[in-house]
Amino acid sequence: MAAVVPSLELVDRVCAGEINAIARLLTRAEAGSAECRPALDEIYRRAGRAHVVGITGVPGSGKSTLVARLAREIRASGRKVAIVAIDPSSPFTGGSILGDRIRMNDLAGDPGIFVRSMATRGALGGLARGTLEAVDILDAAGFDMVIVETVGVGQDEVDIVRASHTTVVMSAPGLGDDIQAIKAGVLEIADIHVVSKCDRPDANKTLIDLKAMLIMGLALARVPGWKVPVLATSSARGEGVAELFDAIVRHRAALEAEGGIDMRRRMIAERRLLKAAEGIIADRFEQHRGGRIADLLGNVMGRQTSPYAAAVELLNEIGMED
Amino acid sequence: MNHDKQMIRVLIAKVGLDGHDRGVKIVARCLRDAGMDVIYTGLHRSPEEVVTAAVQEDVDVLGVSLLSGAHMTIFPALLKLLRERKAEDIIVLGGGVMPDEDVVKLKEMGVKEVLLQDTPPEQIVTTVRRLVAERGPR
């Protein structure tokens, strides 16, 4: 059938905002094919303008519904917005059912909104393999805001904070007491807290618990000049969405004003470098597990060499390769 | 997990005034269990919404289930929109209840395959795999 277009030829078309090219490069980035690496390198160099907003929270807290509402609010401000919505893959078959779009269908008529679903493919931490590259592509394609909606998370999936400039953590009413709120983990990473479903009577309790938690932690402000707000939203009634958008914009302004943005960029860069290195090691490992590192593996299995010592040898082995 | 291999991506949709989604959910589940990424868009979608989603998601296959009798209107609309968006490489697959003579006409229009109500799950999976393999890489 039709000839396969090389990924490098897609780059200019992506940067011109051509939908089909964006969609195709996203597919290749997700597959992690070696062919698209140089294209993604070029995309990375051209990206960096978008405001990346991460939205995370427990399953069923209303992330997709709120993101759809938020996207419309962002559009009303004249900005173009892209959404990366992540759902889980089956640990058994690798397949997935990606249903976030069900809540976002009424966005389809607007060319200033682009929605893409991704499956986790066994990645932990709330993001999918290829999510960060997907953000680069959408950034380079000229979307002013890129929203990353994580897979529904528990208490410890905090990768999103190392991928976004502004992190929104959603809590739903009725899921825990004040002790849940002072635990370490996801709740700590919020730049903005949202309590969803505030049309429900028990929402006030959740709001109070979160606010109490934040007062206890006041001394630990992560961004100078930024007081983490706790916002109440109701997607059913359309309440609180304008306030959330306003808070997101103000957070970015606070980052810019206090120099926090460079700190964030450094943190994201460090994290991505480390992640990329991990990826390369994992790929090389797969490539050579039956070959040159088989002896090393045998030694670990037979307890002649500890995993740590063998890992050092493994890295030498990989380092010598090319 | 096979992360270097490109997954088959399928968008499953119900279009128009048709509220029967049990079958389509079973199909989605079968394809998921065969290791595919399945995007489900829910009930009562318009052809524009479905095609926009298919293009943005860069799916290999667009599967549309219809039990309302509107297939001779909706499939031509979908195929026309796909041509307009330069996305003819998306394979259109029909499912549901429709007369045999309509199935012949739909295939002439460009619907690659129509899987009627008594199609076994394994056949749905093998059909999707075969059509994607026949189309080749893109």
Interface residues (C-beta under 8 A of the other chain):
Chain A: M1 A2 V4 I19 N20 A23 R24 L26 T27 R28 E30 A31 G32 S33 S89 S90 T93 G94 G95 S96 I97 L98 G99 R101 I102 N105 A108 G109 F114 V115 R116 S117 A119 R121 G122 R129 D283
Chain B: M1 N2 H3 D4 K5 Q6 M7 R9 A28 R29 L31 R32 D33 A34 G35 M36 D37 V38 I39 Y40 T41 G42 R45 S46 E48 E49 T52 A53 V55 Q56 E57 D58 R85 K86 A87 D89 R135 G136 P137 R138
